[in-house]
Amino acid sequence: MKKNSNLDEIADAARLEPGDAKKAWQLLAAHIEGTDLPAWVKAYVQKSAVTVAAFDMEHGDQAKLAHDLGFYKEVAEQDGWSYDLDHIFDWFTGRMMKDVQGGKKISISRTAREYLDENRMFNNSPDGLRKAYEKARKRHVDRMEAGLKLEQLLAERGV
């Protein structure tokens, strides 16, 4: 943590100038790259600095700012309709193939938890993601069957 001690110095310097949140976020974003913090923390600080810099301190909605910075969690879980099903199918298929090659048994629930962890989707349930994967898998099967039917029809017509 020795590398992060300069973050404490930056925070102390920012406290000396009360009311200048924009400057504090800019200082943090400018100096965080030299730390040994995880990449997602660095990305969050840099994204937050941009969000705060664009915020109108006099007329802006502070609740919206807090939400944009991630201080409020969404209550509703995703039900599978709001996921990118093509991405979910590709990710799950790739991960499960990797698991099988590594000698693991396929587990959709475990894979869903891994997906949520890796993509930092902490407010979502593995069950909702599992349902999204099952929907994506069914859609993939339907597309494959439709493609086969089309090929059969074209073959029957001599095309």
VENURFEN-V466773 format. One record per residue. N is the residue number from 1. RES is the residue in one small letter. PHI is phi in degrees with one decimal (none if undefined). Layout:
BEGIN
n res phi
N RES PHI
N RES PHI
END
This chain:
BEGIN
n res phi
1 m none
2 k -59.2
3 k -61.6
4 n -86.7
5 s -62.8
6 n -67.9
7 l -67.3
8 d -63.3
9 e -63.5
10 i -63.7
11 a -63.4
12 d -63.2
13 a -64.3
14 a -67.3
15 r -67.0
16 l -70.0
17 e -116.3
18 p -61.1
19 g 87.2
20 d -107.7
21 a -63.9
22 k -59.8
23 k -66.5
24 a -61.1
25 w -64.6
26 q -63.0
27 l -62.0
28 l -60.8
29 a -64.1
30 a -70.3
31 h -108.3
32 i -74.7
33 e -60.1
34 g -81.2
35 t -100.4
36 d -100.8
37 l -74.4
38 p -60.6
39 a -57.9
40 w -68.2
41 v -68.7
42 k -61.0
43 a -63.3
44 y -62.5
45 v -63.1
46 q -66.5
47 k -64.2
48 s -64.3
49 a -61.1
50 v -66.0
51 t -62.4
52 v -67.7
53 a -62.1
54 a -83.7
55 f -78.5
56 d -84.2
57 m -63.1
58 e -84.9
59 h -116.9
60 g -74.0
61 d -85.1
62 q -66.2
63 a -65.4
64 k -65.5
65 l -60.6
66 a -60.9
67 h -65.5
68 d -62.1
69 l -81.9
70 g 89.5
71 f -79.9
72 y -110.5
73 k -96.0
74 e -71.0
75 v -79.5
76 a -77.4
77 e -92.2
78 q -73.8
79 d -99.8
80 g 106.8
81 w -79.0
82 s -97.5
83 y -85.1
84 d -81.4
85 l -64.2
86 d -64.2
87 h -63.2
88 i -59.4
89 f -62.1
90 d -62.2
91 w -64.5
92 f -62.4
93 t -61.5
94 g -61.2
95 r -66.6
96 m -68.7
97 m -63.8
98 k -62.8
99 d -61.7
100 v -63.1
101 q -65.3
102 g -86.8
103 g 88.6
104 k -88.3
105 k -80.3
106 i -73.8
107 s -138.9
108 i -64.5
109 s -63.8
110 r -62.8
111 t -63.5
112 a -63.4
113 r -63.0
114 e -63.4
115 y -61.1
116 l -63.0
117 d -65.8
118 e -66.5
119 n -100.7
120 r 50.5
121 m -101.6
122 f -70.7
123 n -87.4
124 n -97.7
125 s -95.8
126 p -59.6
127 d -64.7
128 g -63.2
129 l -69.7
130 r -59.8
131 k -63.6
132 a -63.6
133 y -63.1
134 e -62.2
135 k -66.1
136 a -65.1
137 r -64.5
138 k -63.1
139 r -62.7
140 h -63.1
141 v -61.6
142 d -60.1
143 r -64.8
144 m -63.5
145 e -64.3
146 a -63.9
147 g -64.5
148 l -64.9
149 k -61.7
150 l -63.2
151 e -61.7
152 q -63.7
153 l -62.2
154 l -65.3
155 a -66.0
156 e -64.0
157 r -86.7
158 g 78.6
159 v -87.7
END
